[in-house]
């Protein structure tokens, strides 16, 4: 498991890079303004998932999500504190 903080600003940026071993991902808006997150870097504010302060989003492979894909973010105002938790495991093709 990996936990880290990231800063999301009014300029679109990558929060997490692609990682094929990531099985789950939680992003929590620990800031004071809304942030938007998306797996598509194009027009995140208009098309991304909104996270108000104190809100989180979780993605899990077992639920059919794609947490391995990169996640991009942008804030509606200023620099926002975002917390990330990633969980890793063996790929199904690597299981014995």
mmCIF file of the C-alpha atoms, coordinates in Angstrom:
data_MODEL
# 
_entry.id   MODEL 
# 
loop_
_atom_site.group_PDB 
_atom_site.id 
_atom_site.type_symbol 
_atom_site.label_atom_id 
_atom_site.label_alt_id 
_atom_site.label_comp_id 
_atom_site.label_asym_id 
_atom_site.label_entity_id 
_atom_site.label_seq_id 
_atom_site.pdbx_PDB_ins_code 
_atom_site.Cartn_x 
_atom_site.Cartn_y 
_atom_site.Cartn_z 
_atom_site.occupancy 
_atom_site.B_iso_or_equiv 
_atom_site.pdbx_formal_charge 
_atom_site.auth_seq_id 
_atom_site.auth_comp_id 
_atom_site.auth_asym_id 
_atom_site.auth_atom_id 
_atom_site.pdbx_PDB_model_num 
ATOM 1  C CA . UNK A 1 1  ? 0.000   0.000   0.000   1.00 0.00 ? 1  UNK A CA 1 
ATOM 2  C CA . UNK A 1 2  ? 1.150   3.507   -0.763  1.00 0.00 ? 2  UNK A CA 1 
ATOM 3  C CA . UNK A 1 3  ? -0.165  6.758   0.733   1.00 0.00 ? 3  UNK A CA 1 
ATOM 4  C CA . UNK A 1 4  ? 0.844   10.240  -0.333  1.00 0.00 ? 4  UNK A CA 1 
ATOM 5  C CA . UNK A 1 5  ? -0.293  13.838  -0.622  1.00 0.00 ? 5  UNK A CA 1 
ATOM 6  C CA . UNK A 1 6  ? -0.556  15.734  -3.887  1.00 0.00 ? 6  UNK A CA 1 
ATOM 7  C CA . UNK A 1 7  ? -1.295  19.345  -4.731  1.00 0.00 ? 7  UNK A CA 1 
ATOM 8  C CA . UNK A 1 8  ? -3.998  20.028  -7.312  1.00 0.00 ? 8  UNK A CA 1 
ATOM 9  C CA . UNK A 1 9  ? -4.089  23.530  -8.779  1.00 0.00 ? 9  UNK A CA 1 
ATOM 10 C CA . UNK A 1 10 ? -6.127  25.378  -11.387 1.00 0.00 ? 10 UNK A CA 1 
ATOM 11 C CA . UNK A 1 11 ? -3.789  23.929  -14.025 1.00 0.00 ? 11 UNK A CA 1 
ATOM 12 C CA . UNK A 1 12 ? -4.594  20.386  -15.109 1.00 0.00 ? 12 UNK A CA 1 
ATOM 13 C CA . UNK A 1 13 ? -2.012  17.889  -13.870 1.00 0.00 ? 13 UNK A CA 1 
ATOM 14 C CA . UNK A 1 14 ? -1.448  14.175  -13.343 1.00 0.00 ? 14 UNK A CA 1 
ATOM 15 C CA . UNK A 1 15 ? -2.109  12.926  -9.799  1.00 0.00 ? 15 UNK A CA 1 
ATOM 16 C CA . UNK A 1 16 ? -1.179  9.267   -10.386 1.00 0.00 ? 16 UNK A CA 1 
ATOM 17 C CA . UNK A 1 17 ? 0.627   7.673   -13.318 1.00 0.00 ? 17 UNK A CA 1 
ATOM 18 C CA . UNK A 1 18 ? -0.398  4.414   -15.014 1.00 0.00 ? 18 UNK A CA 1 
ATOM 19 C CA . UNK A 1 19 ? 0.517   1.365   -12.930 1.00 0.00 ? 19 UNK A CA 1 
ATOM 20 C CA . UNK A 1 20 ? -0.718  -2.043  -14.094 1.00 0.00 ? 20 UNK A CA 1 
ATOM 21 C CA . UNK A 1 21 ? -0.245  -3.509  -10.578 1.00 0.00 ? 21 UNK A CA 1 
ATOM 22 C CA . UNK A 1 22 ? -2.560  -0.983  -8.863  1.00 0.00 ? 22 UNK A CA 1 
ATOM 23 C CA . UNK A 1 23 ? -5.707  -2.844  -7.754  1.00 0.00 ? 23 UNK A CA 1 
ATOM 24 C CA . UNK A 1 24 ? -7.425  -0.026  -5.892  1.00 0.00 ? 24 UNK A CA 1 
ATOM 25 C CA . UNK A 1 25 ? -7.148  3.713   -5.544  1.00 0.00 ? 25 UNK A CA 1 
ATOM 26 C CA . UNK A 1 26 ? -8.778  6.258   -3.232  1.00 0.00 ? 26 UNK A CA 1 
ATOM 27 C CA . UNK A 1 27 ? -8.504  10.008  -3.816  1.00 0.00 ? 27 UNK A CA 1 
ATOM 28 C CA . UNK A 1 28 ? -9.637  12.312  -1.001  1.00 0.00 ? 28 UNK A CA 1 
ATOM 29 C CA . UNK A 1 29 ? -10.089 16.077  -1.315  1.00 0.00 ? 29 UNK A CA 1 
ATOM 30 C CA . UNK A 1 30 ? -8.452  17.354  1.884   1.00 0.00 ? 30 UNK A CA 1 
ATOM 31 C CA . UNK A 1 31 ? -8.539  20.940  0.596   1.00 0.00 ? 31 UNK A CA 1 
ATOM 32 C CA . UNK A 1 32 ? -10.954 23.839  0.881   1.00 0.00 ? 32 UNK A CA 1 
ATOM 33 C CA . UNK A 1 33 ? -12.311 24.042  -2.693  1.00 0.00 ? 33 UNK A CA 1 
ATOM 34 C CA . UNK A 1 34 ? -13.809 21.626  -5.203  1.00 0.00 ? 34 UNK A CA 1 
ATOM 35 C CA . UNK A 1 35 ? -11.451 19.521  -7.305  1.00 0.00 ? 35 UNK A CA 1 
ATOM 36 C CA . UNK A 1 36 ? -12.267 17.531  -10.412 1.00 0.00 ? 36 UNK A CA 1 
ATOM 37 C CA . UNK A 1 37 ? -10.638 14.192  -11.269 1.00 0.00 ? 37 UNK A CA 1 
ATOM 38 C CA . UNK A 1 38 ? -10.667 12.171  -14.463 1.00 0.00 ? 38 UNK A CA 1 
ATOM 39 C CA . UNK A 1 39 ? -8.865  9.388   -16.276 1.00 0.00 ? 39 UNK A CA 1 
ATOM 40 C CA . UNK A 1 40 ? -9.035  11.565  -19.394 1.00 0.00 ? 40 UNK A CA 1 
ATOM 41 C CA . UNK A 1 41 ? -6.729  14.615  -19.355 1.00 0.00 ? 41 UNK A CA 1 
ATOM 42 C CA . UNK A 1 42 ? -8.954  16.568  -21.756 1.00 0.00 ? 42 UNK A CA 1 
ATOM 43 C CA . UNK A 1 43 ? -11.163 19.244  -20.187 1.00 0.00 ? 43 UNK A CA 1 
ATOM 44 C CA . UNK A 1 44 ? -11.158 17.828  -16.648 1.00 0.00 ? 44 UNK A CA 1 
ATOM 45 C CA . UNK A 1 45 ? -13.179 20.702  -15.122 1.00 0.00 ? 45 UNK A CA 1 
ATOM 46 C CA . UNK A 1 46 ? -16.071 20.151  -17.538 1.00 0.00 ? 46 UNK A CA 1 
ATOM 47 C CA . UNK A 1 47 ? -15.998 16.359  -17.758 1.00 0.00 ? 47 UNK A CA 1 
ATOM 48 C CA . UNK A 1 48 ? -14.304 15.186  -14.567 1.00 0.00 ? 48 UNK A CA 1 
ATOM 49 C CA . UNK A 1 49 ? -15.824 13.847  -11.361 1.00 0.00 ? 49 UNK A CA 1 
ATOM 50 C CA . UNK A 1 50 ? -16.335 16.669  -8.826  1.00 0.00 ? 50 UNK A CA 1 
ATOM 51 C CA . UNK A 1 51 ? -14.969 16.192  -5.302  1.00 0.00 ? 51 UNK A CA 1 
ATOM 52 C CA . UNK A 1 52 ? -16.093 18.791  -2.803  1.00 0.00 ? 52 UNK A CA 1 
ATOM 53 C CA . UNK A 1 53 ? -13.902 19.369  0.279   1.00 0.00 ? 53 UNK A CA 1 
ATOM 54 C CA . UNK A 1 54 ? -14.000 16.256  2.460   1.00 0.00 ? 54 UNK A CA 1 
ATOM 55 C CA . UNK A 1 55 ? -15.237 13.977  -0.344  1.00 0.00 ? 55 UNK A CA 1 
ATOM 56 C CA . UNK A 1 56 ? -13.445 10.904  -1.711  1.00 0.00 ? 56 UNK A CA 1 
ATOM 57 C CA . UNK A 1 57 ? -13.660 8.615   -4.707  1.00 0.00 ? 57 UNK A CA 1 
ATOM 58 C CA . UNK A 1 58 ? -12.540 4.993   -4.781  1.00 0.00 ? 58 UNK A CA 1 
ATOM 59 C CA . UNK A 1 59 ? -11.748 2.754   -7.728  1.00 0.00 ? 59 UNK A CA 1 
ATOM 60 C CA . UNK A 1 60 ? -11.357 -1.025  -7.423  1.00 0.00 ? 60 UNK A CA 1 
ATOM 61 C CA . UNK A 1 61 ? -10.463 -3.629  -10.006 1.00 0.00 ? 61 UNK A CA 1 
ATOM 62 C CA . UNK A 1 62 ? -12.850 -6.151  -8.377  1.00 0.00 ? 62 UNK A CA 1 
ATOM 63 C CA . UNK A 1 63 ? -15.729 -3.709  -9.002  1.00 0.00 ? 63 UNK A CA 1 
ATOM 64 C CA . UNK A 1 64 ? -14.878 -3.427  -12.704 1.00 0.00 ? 64 UNK A CA 1 
ATOM 65 C CA . UNK A 1 65 ? -13.127 -0.061  -12.328 1.00 0.00 ? 65 UNK A CA 1 
ATOM 66 C CA . UNK A 1 66 ? -9.759  0.748   -13.884 1.00 0.00 ? 66 UNK A CA 1 
ATOM 67 C CA . UNK A 1 67 ? -7.574  2.070   -11.041 1.00 0.00 ? 67 UNK A CA 1 
ATOM 68 C CA . UNK A 1 68 ? -4.429  1.251   -13.038 1.00 0.00 ? 68 UNK A CA 1 
ATOM 69 C CA . UNK A 1 69 ? -5.081  4.154   -15.421 1.00 0.00 ? 69 UNK A CA 1 
ATOM 70 C CA . UNK A 1 70 ? -3.575  7.577   -14.741 1.00 0.00 ? 70 UNK A CA 1 
ATOM 71 C CA . UNK A 1 71 ? -5.695  10.085  -12.826 1.00 0.00 ? 71 UNK A CA 1 
ATOM 72 C CA . UNK A 1 72 ? -5.655  13.787  -13.641 1.00 0.00 ? 72 UNK A CA 1 
ATOM 73 C CA . UNK A 1 73 ? -6.965  16.634  -11.522 1.00 0.00 ? 73 UNK A CA 1 
ATOM 74 C CA . UNK A 1 74 ? -7.727  20.338  -11.521 1.00 0.00 ? 74 UNK A CA 1 
ATOM 75 C CA . UNK A 1 75 ? -9.083  22.609  -8.790  1.00 0.00 ? 75 UNK A CA 1 
ATOM 76 C CA . UNK A 1 76 ? -11.821 25.182  -9.065  1.00 0.00 ? 76 UNK A CA 1 
ATOM 77 C CA . UNK A 1 77 ? -9.739  27.598  -6.982  1.00 0.00 ? 77 UNK A CA 1 
ATOM 78 C CA . UNK A 1 78 ? -6.170  27.852  -5.695  1.00 0.00 ? 78 UNK A CA 1 
ATOM 79 C CA . UNK A 1 79 ? -3.921  24.992  -4.597  1.00 0.00 ? 79 UNK A CA 1 
ATOM 80 C CA . UNK A 1 80 ? -5.751  22.079  -2.990  1.00 0.00 ? 80 UNK A CA 1 
ATOM 81 C CA . UNK A 1 81 ? -4.448  19.274  -0.782  1.00 0.00 ? 81 UNK A CA 1 
ATOM 82 C CA . UNK A 1 82 ? -5.409  15.859  -2.162  1.00 0.00 ? 82 UNK A CA 1 
ATOM 83 C CA . UNK A 1 83 ? -4.598  12.571  -0.413  1.00 0.00 ? 83 UNK A CA 1 
ATOM 84 C CA . UNK A 1 84 ? -4.091  9.318   -2.306  1.00 0.00 ? 84 UNK A CA 1 
ATOM 85 C CA . UNK A 1 85 ? -4.099  5.686   -1.159  1.00 0.00 ? 85 UNK A CA 1 
ATOM 86 C CA . UNK A 1 86 ? -3.028  3.011   -3.647  1.00 0.00 ? 86 UNK A CA 1 
ATOM 87 C CA . UNK A 1 87 ? -3.148  -0.741  -3.099  1.00 0.00 ? 87 UNK A CA 1 
ATOM 88 C CA . UNK A 1 88 ? -1.124  -3.152  -5.192  1.00 0.00 ? 88 UNK A CA 1 
ATOM 89 C CA . UNK A 1 89 ? -1.200  -6.869  -5.807  1.00 0.00 ? 89 UNK A CA 1 
ATOM 90 C CA . UNK A 1 90 ? -0.324  -9.582  -8.237  1.00 0.00 ? 90 UNK A CA 1 
ATOM 91 C CA . UNK A 1 91 ? -2.031  -9.499  -11.579 1.00 0.00 ? 91 UNK A CA 1 
ATOM 92 C CA . UNK A 1 92 ? -4.495  -12.312 -12.230 1.00 0.00 ? 92 UNK A CA 1 
ATOM 93 C CA . UNK A 1 93 ? -2.171  -13.637 -14.953 1.00 0.00 ? 93 UNK A CA 1 
ATOM 94 C CA . UNK A 1 94 ? 0.616   -13.888 -12.319 1.00 0.00 ? 94 UNK A CA 1 
ATOM 95 C CA . UNK A 1 95 ? -1.457  -15.879 -9.804  1.00 0.00 ? 95 UNK A CA 1 
ATOM 96 C CA . UNK A 1 96 ? -0.191  -19.369 -9.090  1.00 0.00 ? 96 UNK A CA 1 
# 
